[in-house]
Amino acid sequence: MQFQKPWKQGVLRVAENGRYFYHDKTPFFWMGDTAWLLFHKLTLEETYCYLRNRKELGVNVILADLIHGLEQQNVNGDYALLDDDFTRINDGGFWEHIDQVIRMAEELGLYMGILPVWGNFHIKKGYLNMDNLEHYMNFLFKRFEKAPNIIWIVGGDVRGDVKPEVFCKMGELMKQDNPERLVGYHPFGRTSSSLWFHEEKWLDFNMFQSGHRRYDQVQLNAWDDNSKAEGCFGEDSWRYVERDYNRPLVKPVLDGEPSYEWIVQGLHDFTQPYWQAADVRRYAYWSVFAGAAGHTYGHNSIIQFYSDLSELGSYGAKYHWKDAIHHPGGAQMSHLKKLMESVDFTHGRPAQDYLLSEQGERYDYISVFAGADYLFAYTVTGREVSVSLEAYAGKEMSAYWMDPVTGVQTFICEVTGKDKVTFLPPEREDGKDAVLIIR
């Protein structure tokens, strides 16, 4: 079976308006999936199962890190390094396995968002540093020189001010090696790459981590508490987008780690409830309608490829990853992607000024995104939605409700010639959130 390879349409680059991504003249809506331990946990047969599943759900970017912990091995028992020394790379089975995975993703038409290391460990603790960084990066550049499907990602769940000189040097080396490859940065929870690197020339787009905490889980006295409250917005993922979207130097922005499906709220206390599909949808629609260049989904069992059901996995993982790839949150991301790709989203904008309903706080917040011939409004709680249509005077327009669980759009009425409209979403058995579509 032949799969479309997006890079055949041209190099993936930032659009002229600085907001989105393009291949030549073809818009690229980022729909990522988080698979941090992909290179380490799965056989090639299992890898194909996972990648093919994600491809057919509309995913186009897979995030994974090459080296995650000390004495890094893969499923075959091959080591990445000799004596955990980045100047003594074990150029054998470990890296040959990665070569095969990247080629497999290429055949499926998937980009790989690759982190050279997990920064919150290797860089924060000094294992990868200014003395050995260039040796390791040159090894990677030579090995992946011809791969057309690589997006480089610096960081790895880490604050940029931990070792900024190492992160900047890594990004600069990436750009020196191949200026056409996009470079981003995966930051610590509830922070954004823009806080440290927005002005850096090597950073092509901003990535934030809205994270896994509820509104009330600000400080948990845990290792992942923020050392500084730099715009900790709770569950309001749209606020991270809004902050970076409005910076004078325009760069694309997207959520690189929202709440994962079936992860414990707050991560540490297993008596707490889990984030589920409805939460996954909320984070995605809030971010994208705020102007994000796409979105990154994650599932707790998939990020770690959990398979030992005899004991609870990290952060409360309890489903085998082979079952988790069929959970509803991942599949529901495809409805958002199809909706955005059905319009000229690259020339759209967050349009809260079109909202006539009284704006709500927290879950009652209504997000609006609009273009020249369409308007989308998302309500989490099924609130009545009232919007202005003055911008569409003289255009034939119709209204629809979209169920974000199924993606089904149902016609409401013609709205041509109306200055404003008000609609109440229909009640459903499987949730209250809904998308109003005017087009």
PyMOL commands that set and color helices and strands:
alter all, ss='L'
color gray80, all
select helices_A, chain A and resi 6-9+38-41+44-56+93-107+133-143+164-177+194-197+237-245+277-289+300-303+314-316+321-324+328-341+345-347+352-354+362-364+390-392
alter helices_A, ss='H'
color red, helices_A
select strands_A, chain A and resi 12-14+21-23+26-28+30-34+61-67+81-82+85-89+111-117+150-158+183-187+206-208+253-255+294-297+349-350+366-371+374-379+385-388+398-402+409-414+420-423+434-438
alter strands_A, ss='S'
color yellow, strands_A
deselect
rebuild
show_as cartoon
